[in-house]
Every structure is written in C-alpha cells, then in structure tokens.
Amino acid sequence: MQDLLCSCSRHLCNTWQRMQLVVMAVVLSLAKMGCFSCYLRNVGIPVKGCNQTVCVQTKMCEGLCYNKDSAIEINHVAPEHEICNGEWTYAEKHVDGCQESIVYPVATKCNCTTCNIEDTECSRVYSPMETCI
C-alpha cells in the first residue's frame, strides 16, 4: 500500500512540475509575440495651419513595456519604469493657398526607455488620441 502512495505522490509531483513548465512556456511565448512591445504605428493626425485643419499621415510610437511596480512605496518615491518612446524627426506638408508649410512629428524608431520625469509625462494615457483618416 505504501508503494502505491509513493508512486501516486511522485506522479502528482511530476504532473505539477510539467504544468509549471507549460505555464512558463506560454508566458514567455506571449511576451515574445508582443504582449510587451513598443512599435511604430501609422496614424493620421489633424494639424492646424493657415486657418485650416489638414489630416497628415505620420508614424507614432505605441505599445506597452514590461515593468515591475513595487507594492510598497519607499520614501514616497515613484518607482522607475519604462515607457514606449522613440526617436523623432519632423516633416513638412505644403498646403494649397498657404505660404507657410505645416510641420508635424514623425517617429523613426521606437523602444522601451526609462521614463524621465523632467521632460516626459510618465503616467498612462487613458484618453483616446485625436486622429483622422
């Protein structure tokens, strides 16, 4: 009888270990598939110039970056975390009847970087961005 109990407990232990491996493999594959990714996205944005609004097609950075947030706040300092940020350049669009060109931002490369509170709003943005087609 004792041999049967030992055999059953080993079987349960092996099954539990296999399940842990399966869960770990799924989490790793989801992370590689883009659950935590930062990428370029094509978007149309309204840009104002010469008393009119024009829709321009540009690229922006979008996505989520992996973060570990501490459950305990130490000395009331916000934890360092990463945001989806990018390298930017500017493009010009010439509008008929307008002497000045409209200048708008274009993202060229996106990556997860540590948020710098000196020049960046580091909180999550919940409101939808104004876009156009």
DSSP file (Angstrom, degrees, kcal/mol; ACC not computed):
  #  RESIDUE AA STRUCTURE BP1 BP2  ACC     N-H-->O    O-->H-N    N-H-->O    O-->H-N    TCO  KAPPA ALPHA  PHI   PSI    X-CA   Y-CA   Z-CA
    1    1 A M     >        0   0    0      0, 0.0     4,-1.9     0, 0.0     5,-0.1   0.000 360.0 360.0 360.0 -40.6    0.0    0.0    0.0
    2    2 A Q  H  >  +     0   0    0      1,-0.2     4,-2.4     2,-0.2     5,-0.2   0.873 360.0  54.9 -65.9 -36.1    2.8    2.4    0.9
    3    3 A D  H  > S+     0   0    0      1,-0.2     4,-2.2     2,-0.2    -1,-0.2   0.890 107.0  51.3 -62.4 -38.1    4.5    1.7   -2.5
    4    4 A L  H  > S+     0   0    0      2,-0.2     4,-2.2     1,-0.2    -2,-0.2   0.902 110.4  48.5 -65.3 -41.9    1.2    2.7   -4.2
    5    5 A L  H  X S+     0   0    0     -4,-1.9     4,-2.5     2,-0.2    -2,-0.2   0.911 112.3  48.2 -64.9 -43.3    1.0    6.0   -2.2
    6    6 A C  H  X S+     0   0    0     -4,-2.4     4,-2.2     1,-0.2    -2,-0.2   0.903 111.8  50.3 -63.8 -40.4    4.6    6.9   -3.0
    7    7 A S  H  X S+     0   0    0     -4,-2.2     4,-2.0    -5,-0.2    -2,-0.2   0.908 111.8  47.7 -64.3 -41.7    4.0    6.2   -6.7
    8    8 A C  H  X S+     0   0    0     -4,-2.2     4,-2.4     2,-0.2    -2,-0.2   0.905 111.1  49.8 -66.9 -41.9    0.9    8.4   -6.7
    9    9 A S  H  X S+     0   0    0     -4,-2.5     4,-2.4     1,-0.2    -1,-0.2   0.884 110.8  50.1 -67.6 -36.2    2.6   11.3   -5.0
   10   10 A R  H  X S+     0   0    0     -4,-2.2     4,-2.7     2,-0.2    -1,-0.2   0.908 110.6  50.5 -64.7 -40.5    5.6   11.1   -7.4
   11   11 A H  H  X S+     0   0    0     -4,-2.0     4,-2.2     2,-0.2    -2,-0.2   0.913 111.9  46.8 -63.2 -42.9    3.1   11.1  -10.3
   12   12 A L  H  X S+     0   0    0     -4,-2.4     4,-2.5     2,-0.2    -1,-0.2   0.899 112.2  50.6 -65.8 -40.3    1.3   14.2   -8.9
   13   13 A C  H  X S+     0   0    0     -4,-2.4     4,-2.3     2,-0.2    -2,-0.2   0.928 111.5  47.4 -63.8 -44.2    4.6   15.9   -8.3
   14   14 A N  H  X S+     0   0    0     -4,-2.7     4,-2.2     1,-0.2    -1,-0.2   0.884 111.6  51.0 -63.9 -38.9    5.7   15.2  -11.9
   15   15 A T  H  X S+     0   0    0     -4,-2.2     4,-2.2     2,-0.2    -2,-0.2   0.910 109.9  50.0 -64.6 -41.8    2.4   16.4  -13.2
   16   16 A W  H  X S+     0   0    0     -4,-2.5     4,-2.1     2,-0.2    -2,-0.2   0.910 110.6  49.4 -62.9 -43.1    2.6   19.7  -11.2
   17   17 A Q  H  X S+     0   0    0     -4,-2.3     4,-2.1     1,-0.2    -1,-0.2   0.894 110.1  51.1 -64.0 -40.0    6.2   20.3  -12.5
   18   18 A R  H  X S+     0   0    0     -4,-2.2     4,-2.3     1,-0.2    -1,-0.2   0.911 108.9  50.9 -63.0 -41.9    5.0   19.7  -16.1
   19   19 A M  H  X S+     0   0    0     -4,-2.2     4,-2.5     1,-0.2    -2,-0.2   0.894 108.2  52.2 -63.9 -39.6    2.2   22.2  -15.6
   20   20 A Q  H  X S+     0   0    0     -4,-2.1     4,-2.4     1,-0.2    -1,-0.2   0.911 109.8  49.3 -62.1 -41.6    4.6   24.8  -14.2
   21   21 A L  H  X S+     0   0    0     -4,-2.1     4,-2.4     2,-0.2    -2,-0.2   0.893 110.4  50.5 -63.9 -40.2    6.8   24.3  -17.3
   22   22 A V  H  X S+     0   0    0     -4,-2.3     4,-2.2     2,-0.2    -2,-0.2   0.930 111.4  47.6 -63.9 -45.4    3.8   24.7  -19.6
   23   23 A V  H  X S+     0   0    0     -4,-2.5     4,-2.4     1,-0.2    -2,-0.2   0.916 112.4  49.4 -62.2 -43.6    2.7   27.9  -17.9
   24   24 A M  H  X S+     0   0    0     -4,-2.4     4,-2.4     1,-0.2    -1,-0.2   0.904 110.6  50.3 -63.5 -40.9    6.2   29.3  -18.1
   25   25 A A  H  X S+     0   0    0     -4,-2.4     4,-2.2     2,-0.2    -1,-0.2   0.895 110.7  49.5 -63.8 -40.1    6.5   28.4  -21.8
   26   26 A V  H  X S+     0   0    0     -4,-2.2     4,-2.4     2,-0.2    -2,-0.2   0.926 111.0  49.0 -65.2 -45.0    3.1   30.2  -22.5
   27   27 A V  H  X S+     0   0    0     -4,-2.4     4,-2.1     1,-0.2    -2,-0.2   0.924 112.9  47.5 -61.4 -45.0    4.2   33.3  -20.7
   28   28 A L  H  X S+     0   0    0     -4,-2.4     4,-1.9     1,-0.2    -1,-0.2   0.896 112.3  48.9 -64.3 -40.2    7.5   33.5  -22.5
   29   29 A S  H  X S+     0   0    0     -4,-2.2     4,-1.7     1,-0.2    -1,-0.2   0.888 110.3  51.1 -68.9 -36.8    5.9   32.9  -25.9
   30   30 A L  H  X>S+     0   0    0     -4,-2.4     5,-1.9     2,-0.2     4,-0.7   0.897 108.7  51.9 -65.4 -38.8    3.3   35.6  -25.2
   31   31 A A  I ><>S+     0   0    0     -4,-2.1     3,-0.6     1,-0.2     5,-0.6   0.895 111.4  47.0 -64.2 -39.1    6.0   38.1  -24.3
   32   32 A K  I 3<5S+     0   0    0     -4,-1.9    -1,-0.2     1,-0.2    -2,-0.2   0.801 105.7  60.5 -71.9 -27.8    7.9   37.4  -27.5
   33   33 A M  I 3<5S-     0   0    0     -4,-1.7    -1,-0.2    -5,-0.1    -2,-0.2   0.616 129.1 -86.2 -78.1 -11.4    4.7   37.7  -29.6
   34   34 A G  I X<5S+     0   0    0     -4,-0.7     3,-0.5    -3,-0.6    30,-0.2   0.607  86.0 129.7 121.3  13.1    4.1   41.3  -28.5
   35   35 A C  I 3 <S+     0   0    0     -5,-1.9     2,-0.5     1,-0.3    -4,-0.2   0.891  94.6  30.1 -61.7 -35.9    2.3   41.4  -25.2
   36   36 A F  T 3 <S+     0   0    0     -5,-0.6     2,-0.3    -6,-0.3    -1,-0.3  -0.844  97.2 128.4-120.5  92.0    5.0   43.7  -24.1
   37   37 A S    <   -     0   0    0     -2,-0.5    27,-1.4    -3,-0.5     2,-0.4  -0.984  45.1-150.6-146.3 157.1    6.2   45.5  -27.2
   38   38 A C  E     +A   63   0A   0     -2,-0.3     2,-0.3    25,-0.2    25,-0.2  -0.997  33.7 159.4-129.1 122.7    6.9   49.0  -28.4
   39   39 A Y  E     -A   62   0A   0     23,-2.8    23,-2.3    -2,-0.4     2,-0.2  -0.920  42.7 -92.6-146.4 163.7    6.4   49.6  -32.2
   40   40 A L  E     -A   61   0A   0     -2,-0.3     2,-0.4    21,-0.2    21,-0.2  -0.585  38.9-167.8 -77.1 140.9    5.8   52.1  -34.9
   41   41 A R  E     -A   60   0A   0     19,-2.4    19,-2.2    -2,-0.2     2,-0.3  -0.999  19.8-128.7-133.0 133.1    2.2   52.7  -35.9
   42   42 A N  E     +A   59   0A   0     -2,-0.4     2,-0.3    17,-0.2    17,-0.2  -0.627  39.8 166.2 -76.3 135.9    0.8   54.6  -38.9
   43   43 A V  E     -A   58   0A   0     15,-2.6    15,-3.0    -2,-0.3     2,-0.5  -0.996  35.5-131.7-151.2 147.6   -1.7   57.2  -37.9
   44   44 A G  E     -A   57   0A   0     88,-0.5    88,-2.2    -2,-0.3    13,-0.2  -0.903  29.9-173.7 -99.6 128.0   -3.5   60.2  -39.4
   45   45 A I  E     -A   56   0A   0     11,-2.6    11,-2.4    -2,-0.5     2,-0.4  -0.948  25.9-118.5-123.7 143.7   -3.4   63.3  -37.2
   46   46 A P  E     -A   55   0A   0      0, 0.0     2,-0.4     0, 0.0     9,-0.2  -0.663  31.6-171.1 -78.7 130.3   -5.1   66.6  -37.6
   47   47 A V  E     -A   54   0A   0      7,-3.0     7,-3.0    -2,-0.4     2,-0.4  -0.984  12.3-141.3-124.5 132.3   -2.7   69.5  -37.9
   48   48 A K  E     +A   53   0A   0     -2,-0.4     2,-0.3     5,-0.2     5,-0.2  -0.750  36.1 137.3 -97.0 139.0   -3.7   73.2  -37.9
   49   49 A G  E >   +A   52   0A   0      3,-2.7     3,-1.1    -2,-0.4    53,-0.1  -0.874  61.0  16.4-173.4 143.6   -2.1   75.8  -40.1
   50   50 A C  T 3  S-     0   0    0     -2,-0.3     3,-0.1     1,-0.3    52,-0.0   0.879 127.9 -59.8  57.0  40.9   -3.1   78.8  -42.2
   51   51 A N  T 3  S+     0   0    0      1,-0.2     2,-0.3     0, 0.0    -1,-0.3   0.756 120.8  90.7  60.2  26.7   -6.6   78.9  -40.5
   52   52 A Q  E <  S-A   49   0A   0     -3,-1.1    -3,-2.7     2,-0.0     2,-0.5  -0.982  71.1-127.2-145.5 159.2   -7.4   75.3  -41.7
   53   53 A T  E     -A   48   0A   0     -2,-0.3     2,-0.4    -5,-0.2    -5,-0.2  -0.931  26.0-171.2-109.7 128.7   -7.0   71.8  -40.3
   54   54 A V  E     -A   47   0A   0     -7,-3.0    -7,-3.0    -2,-0.5     2,-0.6  -0.935  21.0-129.7-120.4 140.4   -5.3   69.2  -42.6
   55   55 A C  E     -A   46   0A   0     -2,-0.4     2,-0.4    -9,-0.2   -11,-0.0  -0.804  29.3-173.6 -89.5 124.1   -5.0   65.5  -42.0
   56   56 A V  E     -A   45   0A   0    -11,-2.4   -11,-2.6    -2,-0.6     2,-0.5  -0.931  22.2-129.5-118.3 144.1   -1.5   64.2  -42.3
   57   57 A Q  E     +A   44   0A   0     -2,-0.4     2,-0.2   -13,-0.2   -13,-0.2  -0.800  44.5 148.5 -90.9 128.2   -0.3   60.6  -42.3
   58   58 A T  E     -A   43   0A   0    -15,-3.0   -15,-2.6    -2,-0.5     2,-0.4  -0.779  41.9-105.9-143.6-175.2    2.6   60.1  -39.9
   59   59 A K  E     +A   42   0A   0     -2,-0.2    48,-2.2   -17,-0.2     2,-0.3  -0.951  30.9 179.0-122.6 144.6    4.1   57.5  -37.6
   60   60 A M  E     -A   41   0A   0    -19,-2.2   -19,-2.4    -2,-0.4     2,-0.4  -0.911  31.8-104.1-136.5 165.3    4.0   57.3  -33.8
   61   61 A C  E     +A   40   0A   0     -2,-0.3     2,-0.3   -21,-0.2   -21,-0.2  -0.754  43.2 168.7 -92.5 137.8    5.2   55.0  -31.0
   62   62 A E  E     +A   39   0A   0    -23,-2.3   -23,-2.8    -2,-0.4     2,-0.2  -0.994  20.3  69.9-147.1 148.1    2.7   52.8  -29.4
   63   63 A G  E     -A   38   0A   0     -2,-0.3    21,-0.4   -25,-0.2     2,-0.4  -0.777  64.4 -74.3 138.8-178.5    2.8   49.8  -27.0
   64   64 A L        -     0   0    0    -27,-1.4     2,-0.4    -2,-0.2    19,-0.1  -0.886  29.5-151.6-117.0 146.4    3.5   48.5  -23.6
   65   65 A C        -     0   0    0     -2,-0.4     2,-0.2    17,-0.3   -28,-0.1  -0.917  30.8-102.7-116.1 145.2    6.8   48.0  -21.8
   66   66 A Y        +     0   0    0     -2,-0.4     2,-0.3   -30,-0.2    16,-0.3  -0.455  47.6 176.5 -67.2 132.5    7.4   45.4  -19.1
   67   67 A N        -     0   0    0     -2,-0.2     2,-0.6    14,-0.1    14,-0.1  -0.987  29.3-146.5-138.4 147.5    7.5   47.0  -15.7
   68   68 A K        -     0   0    0     -2,-0.3     2,-0.5    12,-0.3    12,-0.0  -0.962  21.1-165.2-109.9 112.4    7.9   45.8  -12.1
   69   69 A D        -     0   0    0     -2,-0.6     2,-0.2    10,-0.0    12,-0.0  -0.869  18.5-127.8-100.0 128.3    5.9   48.0   -9.8
   70   70 A S        -     0   0    0     -2,-0.5     4,-0.0     1,-0.1    -2,-0.0  -0.488   2.9-147.2 -72.5 139.8    6.7   47.7   -6.1
   71   71 A A  S    S+     0   0    0     -2,-0.2     2,-0.5     1,-0.1    -1,-0.1   0.660  86.4  66.0 -78.2 -16.0    3.7   47.1   -3.9
   72   72 A I  S    S-     0   0    0      2,-0.0     2,-0.6     0, 0.0    -2,-0.1  -0.926  78.5-142.5-111.6 127.0    5.5   49.1   -1.2
   73   73 A E        -     0   0    0     -2,-0.5     2,-0.6     3,-0.0     3,-0.2  -0.783  16.5-155.6 -87.8 120.0    6.2   52.8   -1.6
   74   74 A I  S >  S-     0   0    0     -2,-0.6     3,-1.9     3,-0.4    -4,-0.0  -0.866  72.7 -19.5-101.9 124.0    9.6   53.7   -0.2
   75   75 A N  T 3  S-     0   0    0     -2,-0.6    -1,-0.2     1,-0.3     3,-0.1   0.744 112.2 -77.6  53.8  26.8   10.1   57.3    0.9
   76   76 A H  T 3  S+     0   0    0      1,-0.2     2,-0.5    -3,-0.2    -1,-0.3   0.793  91.3 145.8  56.1  32.5    7.2   58.3   -1.4
   77   77 A V    <   -     0   0    0     -3,-1.9    -3,-0.4     3,-0.0    -1,-0.2  -0.869  52.3-120.5-100.8 129.6    9.4   58.0   -4.5
   78   78 A A        -     0   0    0     -2,-0.5     2,-0.1    -3,-0.1     3,-0.1  -0.429  35.2-107.4 -66.5 140.1    7.7   56.8   -7.6
   79   79 A P        -     0   0    0      0, 0.0     2,-0.3     0, 0.0    -1,-0.1  -0.380  33.4-106.3 -69.2 147.0    9.3   53.6   -8.9
   80   80 A E        +     0   0    0     -3,-0.1     2,-0.3    -2,-0.1   -12,-0.3  -0.539  50.2 172.2 -68.6 133.5   11.4   53.9  -12.1
   81   81 A H        -     0   0    0     -2,-0.3    34,-2.7    34,-0.2     2,-0.3  -0.960  29.0-113.1-142.6 164.2    9.5   52.4  -15.0
   82   82 A E  E     -B  114   0B   0     -2,-0.3   -17,-0.3   -16,-0.3     2,-0.3  -0.708  25.6-168.5-100.4 148.2    9.9   52.1  -18.7
   83   83 A I  E     -B  113   0B   0     30,-2.9    30,-2.4    -2,-0.3     2,-0.8  -0.880  34.7 -99.6-127.4 161.1    7.7   53.7  -21.4
   84   84 A C  E     +B  112   0B   0    -21,-0.4     2,-0.3    -2,-0.3    28,-0.2  -0.743  60.5 154.4 -81.6 111.5    7.3   53.3  -25.1
   85   85 A N  E     -B  111   0B   0     26,-2.6    26,-2.9    -2,-0.8     2,-0.3  -0.800  18.6-168.1-133.9 172.2    9.3   56.2  -26.5
   86   86 A G  E     -B  110   0B   0     -2,-0.3     2,-0.4    24,-0.2    24,-0.2  -0.916  30.0 -88.0-153.7 178.5   11.1   56.9  -29.7
   87   87 A E  E     -B  109   0B   0     22,-2.5    21,-3.1    -2,-0.3    22,-1.1  -0.817  48.5-159.3 -94.1 137.9   13.4   58.9  -31.9
   88   88 A W  E     +B  107   0B   0     -2,-0.4     2,-0.3    19,-0.2    19,-0.2  -0.859  20.5 174.8-124.5 151.9   11.6   61.7  -33.7
   89   89 A T  E     -B  106   0B   0     17,-2.3    17,-2.7    -2,-0.3     2,-0.4  -0.823  28.5-118.1-136.1 178.6   12.1   63.8  -36.8
   90   90 A Y  E     -B  105   0B   0     -2,-0.3     2,-0.3    15,-0.2    13,-0.0  -0.957  20.2-164.3-126.2 145.6    9.8   66.4  -38.4
   91   91 A A  E     -B  104   0B   0     13,-2.6    13,-2.3    -2,-0.4     2,-0.4  -0.827  12.9-134.0-121.3 161.6    8.3   66.5  -41.8
   92   92 A E  E     -B  103   0B   0     -2,-0.3     2,-0.4    11,-0.2    11,-0.2  -0.906  10.1-163.6-118.2 146.1    6.7   69.4  -43.8
   93   93 A K  E     -B  102   0B   0      9,-2.3     9,-3.0    -2,-0.4     2,-0.5  -0.997  13.1-144.6-127.5 127.9    3.4   69.4  -45.7
   94   94 A H        -     0   0    0     -2,-0.4     2,-0.4     7,-0.2     7,-0.1  -0.798  15.0-156.9 -92.6 129.9    2.7   72.2  -48.2
   95   95 A V    >   -     0   0    0     -2,-0.5     3,-1.9     5,-0.4    -2,-0.0  -0.898  25.5-106.0-110.2 133.7   -1.0   73.2  -48.3
   96   96 A D  T 3  S+     0   0    0     -2,-0.4     3,-0.1     1,-0.3    -1,-0.0  -0.316 106.2  16.8 -56.9 133.9   -2.5   74.8  -51.4
   97   97 A G  T 3  S+     0   0    0      1,-0.2     2,-0.5     2,-0.0    -1,-0.3   0.530 103.8 106.9  81.4   6.8   -3.1   78.5  -50.8
   98   98 A C    <   -     0   0    0     -3,-1.9    -3,-0.2     1,-0.1    -1,-0.2  -0.975  53.4-161.7-122.1 127.3   -0.8   78.6  -47.8
   99   99 A Q  S    S+     0   0    0     -2,-0.5     2,-0.3    -3,-0.1    -1,-0.1   0.853  77.8  63.5 -74.7 -34.7    2.6   80.3  -47.9
  100  100 A E  S    S-     0   0    0     -6,-0.0    -5,-0.4     1,-0.0     2,-0.2  -0.680  83.1-128.7 -91.4 144.2    3.9   78.5  -44.8
  101  101 A S        -     0   0    0     -2,-0.3     2,-0.5    -7,-0.1    -7,-0.2  -0.584  22.4-116.4 -86.2 155.5    4.3   74.8  -44.7
  102  102 A I  E     -B   93   0B   0     -9,-3.0    -9,-2.3    -2,-0.2     2,-0.4  -0.802  26.7-152.2 -92.7 129.1    2.8   72.7  -41.8
  103  103 A V  E     +B   92   0B   0     -2,-0.5   -11,-0.2   -11,-0.2   -13,-0.0  -0.870  19.7 171.4-105.4 133.7    5.4   70.9  -39.7
  104  104 A Y  E     -B   91   0B   0    -13,-2.3   -13,-2.6    -2,-0.4     2,-0.1  -0.973  32.6-101.8-141.5 154.6    4.5   67.7  -37.9
  105  105 A P  E     -B   90   0B   0      0, 0.0     2,-0.4     0, 0.0   -15,-0.2  -0.448  28.1-169.7 -79.2 148.3    6.3   65.0  -35.9
  106  106 A V  E     -B   89   0B   0    -17,-2.7   -17,-2.3   -48,-0.1     2,-0.3  -0.981  17.4-137.3-136.5 122.6    7.3   61.6  -37.3
  107  107 A A  E     -B   88   0B   0    -48,-2.2   -19,-0.2    -2,-0.4     3,-0.1  -0.609  19.8-180.0 -77.3 138.3    8.6   58.7  -35.2
  108  108 A T  E     +     0   0B   0    -21,-3.1     2,-0.3     1,-0.4   -20,-0.2   0.652  67.7  11.0-110.9 -23.7   11.5   56.9  -36.8
  109  109 A K  E     -B   87   0B   0    -22,-1.1   -22,-2.5   -70,-0.1    -1,-0.4  -0.969  64.3-156.2-156.9 138.8   12.3   54.3  -34.2
  110  110 A C  E     +B   86   0B   0     -2,-0.3     2,-0.3   -24,-0.2   -24,-0.2  -0.931  21.3 151.0-121.7 144.4   10.6   53.0  -31.1
  111  111 A N  E     -B   85   0B   0    -26,-2.9   -26,-2.6    -2,-0.4     2,-0.5  -0.981  48.3 -93.0-160.0 163.9   11.9   51.3  -27.9
  112  112 A C  E     +B   84   0B   0     -2,-0.3     2,-0.3   -28,-0.2   -28,-0.2  -0.732  50.6 170.8 -83.6 124.5   11.2   50.9  -24.3
  113  113 A T  E     -B   83   0B   0    -30,-2.4   -30,-2.9    -2,-0.5     2,-0.2  -0.934  41.7 -90.3-133.1 156.0   13.2   53.5  -22.3
  114  114 A T  E     -B   82   0B   0     -2,-0.3     2,-0.3   -32,-0.2   -32,-0.2  -0.454  51.6-110.8 -64.5 133.6   13.3   54.6  -18.6
  115  115 A C        -     0   0    0    -34,-2.7     2,-0.7    -2,-0.2   -34,-0.2  -0.504  23.7-151.4 -72.7 129.8   10.8   57.5  -18.2
  116  116 A N    >>  -     0   0    0     -2,-0.3     4,-1.3     1,-0.1     3,-1.2  -0.894   3.3-163.2-103.1 107.5   12.5   60.8  -17.5
  117  117 A I  T 34 S+     0   0    0     -2,-0.7    -1,-0.1     1,-0.3     5,-0.1   0.624  82.1  72.5 -69.0 -11.2   10.0   62.9  -15.4
  118  118 A E  T 34 S+     0   0    0      1,-0.2    -1,-0.3     3,-0.0     3,-0.1   0.850 120.2   8.2 -70.1 -34.3   12.0   66.1  -16.2
  119  119 A D  T <4 S+     0   0    0     -3,-1.2     2,-0.4     1,-0.1    -2,-0.2   0.318 120.7  65.4-131.1   8.2   10.7   66.1  -19.8
  120  120 A T  S  < S-     0   0    0     -4,-1.3     2,-0.8    -5,-0.0    -1,-0.1  -0.989  72.3-125.1-137.8 141.7    8.1   63.4  -20.2
  121  121 A E        -     0   0    0     -2,-0.4    -4,-0.1     1,-0.1    -5,-0.0  -0.782  30.2-172.1 -80.6 113.7    4.6   62.8  -18.8
  122  122 A C        +     0   0    0     -2,-0.8    -1,-0.1    -5,-0.1     2,-0.1   0.507  47.9  97.4 -93.7  -5.2    5.2   59.3  -17.3
  123  123 A S  S    S-     0   0    0      1,-0.1     2,-0.1     0, 0.0    -2,-0.0  -0.388  85.2 -89.4 -80.2 163.4    1.6   58.4  -16.3
  124  124 A R        -     0   0    0     -2,-0.1     2,-0.6     1,-0.1    -1,-0.1  -0.412  34.2-131.3 -70.6 146.6   -0.6   56.2  -18.5
  125  125 A V        +     0   0    0      1,-0.1    -1,-0.1    -2,-0.1    -3,-0.0  -0.892  29.8 170.7-101.3 118.3   -2.7   58.0  -21.1
  126  126 A Y        +     0   0    0     -2,-0.6    -1,-0.1     2,-0.1    -2,-0.0   0.624  50.6  88.3-102.0 -16.4   -6.3   56.8  -20.9
  127  127 A S  S    S-     0   0    0      1,-0.1     2,-0.1     0, 0.0    -2,-0.0  -0.598  85.4-106.9 -85.2 145.0   -8.0   59.2  -23.3
  128  128 A P        -     0   0    0      0, 0.0     2,-0.3     0, 0.0    -1,-0.1  -0.409  32.9-116.9 -70.0 145.1   -8.1   58.4  -27.0
  129  129 A M        -     0   0    0     -2,-0.1     2,-0.4     1,-0.1     0, 0.0  -0.605  31.3-107.8 -80.2 140.4   -5.8   60.4  -29.2
  130  130 A E        +     0   0    0     -2,-0.3     2,-0.3   -84,-0.1    -1,-0.1  -0.550  52.0 167.9 -69.9 123.7   -7.5   62.6  -31.8
  131  131 A T        -     0   0    0     -2,-0.4     2,-0.3   -86,-0.2   -86,-0.3  -0.830  21.6-157.5-130.6 169.6   -7.0   61.0  -35.2
  132  132 A C              0   0    0    -88,-2.2   -88,-0.5    -2,-0.3   -76,-0.0  -0.921 360.0 360.0-141.3 167.7   -8.3   61.4  -38.8
  133  133 A I              0   0    0     -2,-0.3   -88,-0.1   -90,-0.1   -76,-0.0   0.447 360.0 360.0 -92.6 360.0   -8.5   59.1  -41.8
